[in-house]
Amino acid sequence: MNTEYDIAIIGGGPVGAALALALRDSKLKVCVLEARPADTASNDARALALSYGSRLLLDRLGVWNTLQGISPIRTIHISQKQSFGRAVLHASEMNVPELGYVLPYPALQNVLTDVLRNSDVMSSYGASVTRLENSDGHAAISYKQDGAEHTLHARLAVVADGGKLLAQQYPPEVRDYGQSALITHITCSAPQAEMAFERFTPQGPLALLPFKNGYELVWTASHQAAQEMLAWDDAKFLRELHQHFGDRVGEFLTVSKRTCFPLVLRRALQQIPMPHTVLLGNAAQTLHPVAGQGFNMGLRDAWELAQEILDAKPEELGTAAMLTAYRAHRRTDREAGIRFTDGLVRLFSNDLPLVSAGRAAALTALDCLPFAKKFVAKRMMFGANG
């Protein structure tokens, strides 16, 4: 493997792979270092919620039409438990065919990986990065592969590994929400075609995302309550879910295997003190899943970084000026996305009577004011820069 590159991307997940594809067929020498072994398809059981804006980006990358198992979202129903307030967003009101989509994580990951392998980007699998440092105007990346130690140099190192590599060296700001998200697939007796539900409750938001023959459920609760929910038998889980959500989709019939993970807001330093290095996706920010903004923001990170790289002169790659310009372009969208998701969690995760009444009034106003609807929908689809 060559040891000199213009761009080295650490992490071949969807965000890192999207950046690599955005840079293919350029004159740049690009490589991807992925710890996952070669020829190992993703078996992540999660479903991804993609915005309409992310669909446009994936279409520009030439992968959208090859994706399978996509379920569209044309309506989003937003409500608050034990409250009259609610708002409904329709794609037709926003002049778009869909507001978003739900698809299996492996479907996206595997398609991106296949397209990447057939491109001019060098992909190295089973490459576990152990060290990243600055070396004579370049980023020096050390990694292990097949039991051997290797080092390569790049004018720009892009850390898209989810935030593991540099977390100890440059600790991010972390806010623990005291919540966990339980994820599973459920079926019901009266599913609403192409409609997603976001329901706010005192213990946290609950989302039903239309997928295949039912819904992907994201149920937020305290850490202890989420662990108890994992231990319920299926019958009790379905009863409790009906009591928590209501009967808008009829009776809940089946539930699949349940998984659970803690929820935090993790925000890396806007500018880490390491030249020739930039953080991307979850390595830069990890958001609460409410409103489904995290991956979509990461994809926008990748696209805008690619444009910054392609517009730069060869001698500008990885320089402080180039990275400062990229961070400035992303700052508004990044900070707005963090405030939006964090604010929703803080505002709706309580049962204070006066606050509850104010939330109900706000949802009613949102439903009645077309300009407010369009503002919120645009943010959800395209981010603050859209």
Secondary structure, DSSP 8 states (H G I E B T S, - for coil): --SEEEEEEE--SHHHHHHHHHHTTSSS-EEEEESS-TT-------EEEEEHHHHHHHHHTT-GGG--S-EEE-EEEEEETTSS-EEEEEGGGGTSS-SEEEEEHHHHHHHHHHHHHTSSSEEEES-EEEEEEEETTEEEEEEEETTEEEEEEEEEEEE-SSS-TTTTTS--EEEEEEEEEEEEEEEESS--TTEEEEEE-TT--EEEEEETTEEEEEEEEEHHHHHHHHHS-HHHHHHHHHHHH-STT--EEEE---EEEEEEEEE--SS-S-TTEEE-GGGTEE--SGGG-HHHHHHHHHHHHHHHHHHS-GGGTT-HHHHHHHHHHHHHHHHHHHHHHHHHHHHHS---HHHHHHHHHHHHHHHH-HHHHHHHHHHHHH-TT-
